[in-house]
Amino acid sequence: MPGKDDSVVRTFGLTKVFRDFWLREKVTAVADLDLEIMHKEVFGLLGPNGSGKSTTLKMILGLLFPTRGKITVFGKRPTDVRTKSRIGFLPEDTYLYPFLDARETLDYYGRLFHLPRAQRIRRIDMLLDMVGLSGVAYRRVGEYSKGMQRRIGLAQALINDPDLLILDEPTSGMDPIGTRQFKDLMLTLARRGKTVLLSSHLLADVEDVCDRVCILYGGRQRAVGSVDELLVRKSRTQIVTDLLDEQTLEKVCAVLDHANKGVMEISSPREKLESLFLRIVKEAQERRLDTGGAVATGAVAEFLRAGEDEAAKSVIEQLLAAGRETAAEAEGPLPAEPEAPPKPAEAVIHELITPSEKPPEAARQATPRPHPTKQAQQADRSVIDELIANSQKDAPGKER
């Protein structure tokens, strides 16, 4: 893991030139770009369409090879497999399998990172709750709206708990609720020690969450620095106070005139439209009004906020199991269940293989045979006489 002062991504003279079939230079997407993205930082790439933002991200991911220059990610080449396993990526277009539902999609990406089954199930539940898709988890992704697809795309980018999260136009097609949730997530990940690289042309999103920004135009770096350094207007002073009456305003203006400072504007501060929208939606959710789309998002997934130590968890589970067994033993053994009577065949076999406790003679004496009746004795004698007569007829040397 990188230290607090270590750079996560560095580029030196990064250049990408796209050529035609005859190897003639067609478009210079990125030219001589020098960047340094630090650990535990939210870094923003700004620029209009075609300024080279997506091309830069793809080279950092190792999906495109630079024409000139050098890139290091965690001190290694971006094509290193171990480096890729520490990165989460949300592309500009959400490439998902439309015939899979949300749970199957996240399970598929979890398998790509070789996550154990129990860990996959736990993370899938937390991520679906976090992005507000628990109620539509079994609906096919192809039936989702674009904003809902961006939500499930964010979940798949976080399934491996990445150290570097790369987001390309993450709030495209997303409603203000999802946009606000994206911003809160980025800040949470940065506090936890992760690095976020955000590419967007929505200036308000970048301004709210980024520590530093780089503005690109024509593939070249035009400005780079912290948000305050780039936006603060040091030539003016702004004072915000409670509502003032006319007399107080006249006194303030007189003081400023005496200091040779004119009043440029007097107005009441305006609330952001985003804040108004979120407040209205929150009131509707508190009233539990029905909706067929994404519901209120849950808290940030536990493994993203505090991490997961599977070994420690398994030890805790073993200790809890041992405690339950000890408590069960202290309560005493459970009464034995009565044995079921053996089946007829099993009873016969058991009787045959079990030695008798009494000797044969004693057994005969204990069970005397009944004496045959006189009528039965006459029937037996007639059968015997008939057998003797037949045998004499069939004897050799006698005529038939």
matplotlib code that plots the C-alpha trace (Angstrom):
import matplotlib.pyplot as plt

x = [0.0, 1.3, 2.2, 0.5, 3.0, 3.4, 2.0, -0.5, -0.5, 2.3, 2.7, 5.7, 5.3, 2.3, 1.3, -1.2, -1.5, -4.1, -3.0, -4.8, -4.3, -1.2, 0.3, -0.2, -1.0, -4.7, -5.5, -3.3, -5.6, -3.1, 0.1, 2.9, 0.8, 2.5, 0.3, 0.9, -2.1, -1.4, -2.6, -5.9, -6.8, -9.9, -8.4, -10.6, -10.0, -11.9, -12.4, -14.9, -15.8, -12.8, -10.2, -8.5, -10.0, -11.2, -8.0, -5.9, -8.0, -7.7, -3.9, -3.7, -5.8, -3.5, -6.3, -4.3, -0.6, 0.9, 2.7, 5.3, 5.9, 5.6, 2.9, 3.3, 0.4, 1.3, 4.9, 4.4, 3.4, -0.4, -0.4, 0.7, -2.0, -1.6, -2.0, -5.2, -6.7, -6.4, -8.3, -12.1, -13.3, -16.6, -16.5, -18.5, -20.9, -22.0, -21.1, -23.2, -24.9, -28.6, -29.9, -28.4, -30.1, -28.3, -27.3, -26.0, -24.1, -22.3, -21.7, -20.1, -17.6, -16.9, -15.9, -13.5, -11.7, -11.8, -13.8, -15.1, -18.8, -19.7, -17.8, -19.5, -23.0, -22.2, -20.8, -23.6, -26.2, -24.4, -23.7, -27.3, -28.5, -26.0, -26.9, -30.7, -31.4, -32.3, -36.0, -35.2, -32.3, -33.9, -34.9, -32.8, -30.2, -31.4, -34.7, -33.0, -33.0, -29.7, -29.4, -30.1, -27.5, -25.0, -25.8, -25.2, -22.1, -20.8, -21.5, -19.5, -16.6, -16.5, -17.0, -13.3, -12.8, -10.3, -7.4, -7.8, -11.3, -11.5, -14.8, -15.5, -18.5, -20.1, -23.2, -24.2, -27.9, -28.3, -30.8, -29.8, -30.3, -27.7, -25.4, -25.4, -24.8, -21.8, -20.3, -20.7, -19.2, -16.1, -15.6, -16.0, -13.5, -11.0, -11.3, -10.7, -7.4, -8.4, -7.6, -10.4, -9.8, -12.8, -13.3, -16.2, -17.4, -19.9, -18.1, -20.4, -19.7, -15.9, -16.0, -17.9, -15.6, -12.2, -9.0, -7.2, -8.2, -6.5, -8.2, -7.5, -8.1, -7.0, -5.2, -2.9, -2.9, -4.1, -4.3, -3.7, -4.0, -6.4, -10.0, -9.4, -6.2, -8.1, -11.4, -10.7, -10.9, -8.5, -9.4, -12.8, -14.2, -17.6, -19.4, -22.5, -24.7, -28.3, -30.9, -30.2, -32.8, -32.5, -30.9, -28.2, -27.5, -27.1, -24.6, -22.6, -22.5, -21.4, -18.5, -17.4, -17.6, -15.4, -12.9, -13.1, -14.8, -17.9, -20.8, -20.9, -24.0, -26.4, -28.6, -29.9, -28.0, -29.8, -30.2, -28.9, -31.4, -29.8, -30.5, -34.2, -34.7, -33.1, -35.2, -38.5, -37.5, -36.6, -40.0, -41.7, -39.6, -40.5, -44.2, -43.4, -44.8, -44.6, -42.0, -41.1, -37.5, -34.5, -35.4, -33.6, -30.0, -28.6, -25.4, -22.1, -21.2, -19.4, -16.4, -15.9, -16.1, -14.1, -12.6, -12.9, -10.4, -11.7, -9.2, -10.2, -13.9, -13.4, -11.6, -14.5, -17.0, -15.1, -15.0, -18.8, -19.4, -17.3, -19.2, -22.5, -21.3, -20.1, -23.4, -25.2, -23.0, -23.7, -27.4, -27.1, -27.6, -30.8, -33.1, -32.5, -35.2, -37.0, -35.7, -38.1, -39.2, -37.3, -38.8, -40.1, -37.2, -34.7, -36.4, -36.1, -32.4, -31.7, -33.4, -31.4, -28.0, -28.5, -27.4, -30.1, -29.6, -30.9, -29.4, -31.2, -32.5, -33.9, -35.5, -37.2, -38.4, -39.7, -41.7, -43.2, -44.7, -48.5, -49.7, -51.4, -55.1, -56.3, -57.9, -54.6, -52.7, -55.1, -54.6, -50.9, -51.0, -53.1, -50.6, -47.7, -49.5, -50.1, -46.5, -45.4, -47.8, -46.5, -42.9, -43.6, -45.2, -42.2, -39.7, -37.6, -38.4, -42.2, -44.8, -46.9]
y = [0.0, 3.5, 5.8, 9.1, 11.1, 8.6, 9.2, 6.7, 7.8, 9.6, 10.5, 12.0, 13.6, 11.4, 11.6, 9.6, 10.0, 8.1, 7.2, 6.2, 3.0, 4.5, 5.4, 9.1, 11.2, 11.8, 13.0, 14.0, 13.1, 13.8, 15.8, 16.1, 15.5, 15.6, 14.5, 13.4, 12.1, 11.6, 8.9, 9.8, 12.4, 13.1, 14.4, 15.8, 15.9, 18.7, 19.6, 19.8, 16.9, 15.7, 17.2, 13.9, 12.9, 9.4, 8.7, 9.6, 7.3, 4.4, 4.8, 4.8, 1.6, 0.0, -0.3, 2.0, 2.2, 5.7, 6.9, 8.6, 9.2, 7.0, 6.0, 4.5, 3.2, 2.3, 2.5, -0.1, -0.3, 0.0, -3.4, -5.3, -7.7, -7.2, -3.5, -4.0, -6.0, -2.8, -0.6, -0.1, 1.4, 2.9, 3.7, 6.4, 3.9, 1.2, -2.1, -4.7, -7.9, -7.0, -10.5, -10.7, -9.2, -6.9, -9.7, -11.9, -9.0, -8.2, -11.9, -12.2, -9.4, -10.7, -14.1, -12.3, -11.0, -14.5, -13.4, -16.2, -17.0, -15.8, -12.5, -12.0, -12.4, -10.0, -7.4, -7.7, -7.1, -4.0, -2.5, -2.9, -1.2, 1.5, 2.4, 2.0, -1.0, -3.6, -3.4, -4.2, -6.6, -9.4, -7.2, -7.6, -4.9, -4.4, -3.1, -0.5, 3.2, 4.9, 6.3, 2.9, 1.4, 3.9, 2.9, -0.8, 0.2, 2.0, -1.1, -3.3, -0.8, -1.2, -5.0, -5.6, -2.7, -0.9, 1.3, 3.4, 4.3, 5.7, 7.3, 8.5, 10.8, 9.0, 11.2, 11.1, 10.4, 10.3, 12.1, 14.6, 12.0, 9.6, 12.6, 13.6, 10.0, 9.8, 12.9, 11.6, 8.3, 9.9, 11.9, 8.8, 6.8, 9.6, 9.8, 6.1, 6.5, 5.6, 7.6, 8.7, 9.9, 11.7, 12.7, 15.0, 18.0, 18.9, 21.6, 21.6, 17.9, 18.4, 21.6, 19.9, 16.9, 17.3, 18.4, 19.2, 19.6, 19.6, 21.4, 20.0, 21.5, 20.1, 17.3, 19.7, 20.7, 24.3, 24.6, 22.5, 23.1, 23.0, 24.2, 27.1, 28.2, 28.2, 29.7, 32.2, 35.8, 37.6, 41.0, 41.0, 40.5, 38.9, 39.4, 37.3, 38.4, 38.4, 40.4, 44.2, 47.0, 50.1, 52.3, 49.7, 49.3, 53.1, 53.1, 50.3, 52.1, 55.3, 53.4, 51.9, 55.3, 56.8, 54.0, 54.7, 51.3, 51.2, 48.7, 46.5, 44.4, 43.9, 40.8, 37.9, 34.6, 31.9, 28.3, 25.8, 24.0, 20.7, 21.4, 22.3, 19.1, 16.9, 18.4, 17.8, 14.2, 13.5, 14.8, 12.5, 9.5, 10.2, 10.1, 6.7, 7.6, 4.8, 4.9, 2.3, 3.4, 3.6, 4.1, 6.0, 4.9, 3.3, 3.9, 3.4, -0.3, -1.4, -2.9, 0.5, 2.5, 0.4, -2.4, -6.1, -8.4, -11.9, -13.7, -11.7, -12.2, -16.0, -16.0, -14.1, -16.5, -19.5, -17.9, -17.2, -20.8, -22.2, -20.0, -21.3, -24.9, -24.2, -22.7, -25.7, -28.1, -26.1, -26.5, -30.3, -32.9, -33.0, -36.0, -38.9, -39.4, -42.9, -45.3, -46.1, -49.7, -51.7, -52.6, -56.2, -57.4, -55.8, -57.4, -60.9, -60.4, -59.1, -62.2, -64.5, -63.0, -62.5, -65.5, -67.1, -66.5, -70.1, -73.4, -75.4, -78.0, -75.5, -73.7, -77.0, -77.6, -74.1, -74.4, -78.0, -79.1, -79.7, -83.4, -84.1, -85.1, -88.6, -87.4, -85.8, -89.1, -91.1, -88.6, -88.8, -92.7, -92.8, -90.6, -92.9, -96.1, -94.5, -93.6, -97.2, -98.7, -96.5, -97.4, -101.1, -100.7, -98.9, -101.4, -103.3, -107.0, -106.6, -106.3, -103.3]
z = [0.0, -0.8, 1.9, 2.6, 0.5, -2.3, -5.8, -7.1, -10.8, -12.6, -16.2, -17.9, -21.4, -22.1, -25.7, -27.8, -31.6, -33.5, -37.1, -40.2, -42.3, -43.9, -40.5, -41.1, -38.0, -37.9, -34.4, -31.4, -28.5, -25.7, -25.9, -23.4, -20.3, -16.9, -14.0, -10.5, -8.5, -4.8, -2.4, -0.6, -3.2, -5.3, -8.6, -11.4, -15.2, -16.7, -20.3, -23.2, -25.4, -27.4, -25.0, -24.3, -20.9, -21.8, -23.8, -20.8, -18.5, -21.0, -21.1, -17.3, -17.3, -19.8, -22.4, -24.8, -25.3, -25.4, -28.5, -26.3, -22.7, -19.6, -17.1, -13.6, -11.5, -7.9, -9.1, -11.9, -15.5, -16.0, -17.8, -14.6, -13.6, -9.9, -10.4, -12.3, -9.4, -7.3, -9.7, -10.1, -13.3, -14.4, -18.1, -19.8, -21.3, -18.9, -20.7, -18.9, -20.0, -20.5, -19.8, -16.3, -13.3, -10.8, -8.4, -11.2, -12.6, -9.4, -8.7, -12.2, -11.5, -8.1, -9.6, -11.9, -8.8, -7.3, -4.3, -2.0, -2.3, 1.2, 0.7, -2.7, -1.2, 1.6, -0.6, -3.2, -0.5, 0.9, -2.6, -3.8, -0.7, -1.1, -4.7, -4.0, -6.2, -3.6, -4.7, -8.3, -7.7, -9.7, -12.7, -15.9, -16.3, -19.9, -18.5, -16.3, -17.1, -17.9, -14.4, -12.8, -15.1, -13.9, -10.3, -10.9, -12.9, -9.8, -7.7, -10.1, -9.9, -6.1, -5.8, -5.4, -2.8, -5.1, -4.0, -7.1, -8.4, -11.9, -13.0, -16.5, -16.6, -13.6, -13.3, -16.9, -17.1, -13.3, -11.3, -8.6, -5.8, -7.5, -8.2, -4.5, -3.5, -5.9, -4.4, -0.8, -1.8, -3.3, -0.1, 2.0, 0.0, 0.2, 3.9, 4.1, 2.2, -1.4, -4.5, -6.9, -10.4, -11.8, -15.4, -16.1, -18.0, -15.2, -13.4, -10.3, -9.6, -9.8, -7.7, -4.9, -4.4, -6.0, -4.1, -7.3, -10.9, -14.3, -17.2, -20.6, -24.0, -27.3, -25.4, -23.6, -19.9, -19.6, -15.8, -12.7, -9.0, -6.1, -6.4, -4.1, -6.0, -9.3, -8.2, -5.4, -6.6, -4.4, -5.8, -4.0, -0.5, 0.2, 3.5, 4.4, 7.3, 8.4, 6.6, 7.0, 6.9, 4.8, 7.5, 8.2, 4.5, 4.2, 7.1, 5.5, 2.1, 3.8, 5.5, 2.2, 0.5, 3.2, 2.4, -1.3, -1.9, -3.9, -3.5, -6.5, -5.6, -2.8, -3.0, -0.9, -1.3, -3.3, -2.4, -4.9, -7.0, -6.0, -2.3, -3.1, -5.1, -2.5, 0.2, -1.7, -2.5, 1.1, 2.2, -0.3, 0.9, 4.5, 3.5, 1.8, -1.5, -4.1, -6.9, -9.6, -9.9, -7.6, -4.0, -1.3, -1.1, 2.0, 3.9, 2.3, 2.2, 5.4, 3.6, 1.8, 5.0, 7.4, 5.3, 5.8, 7.5, 6.6, 8.8, 11.9, 11.1, 10.8, 14.2, 15.8, 14.2, 15.6, 19.1, 19.0, 17.9, 20.7, 23.2, 22.0, 22.3, 25.9, 26.8, 25.4, 27.4, 30.6, 30.1, 30.0, 27.4, 25.5, 26.2, 23.8, 21.3, 21.4, 18.8, 16.1, 15.9, 13.3, 10.0, 9.7, 7.5, 9.8, 12.8, 11.2, 10.3, 13.8, 15.3, 13.0, 13.7, 17.5, 19.5, 21.8, 25.5, 26.3, 25.1, 22.5, 24.9, 27.2, 24.3, 23.2, 26.7, 27.0, 23.8, 23.6, 20.3, 20.3, 20.0, 16.7, 16.8, 15.9, 12.7, 11.6, 12.4, 10.1, 7.3, 7.6, 7.6, 4.4, 2.6, 3.7, 2.5, -0.9, -1.3, -0.4, -2.9, -5.7, -4.9, -5.2, -8.6, -9.9, -8.4, -11.1, -11.9, -11.4, -14.1, -14.4]

ax = plt.figure().add_subplot(projection="3d")
ax.plot(x, y, z, "-o")
ax.set_aspect("equal")
plt.show()
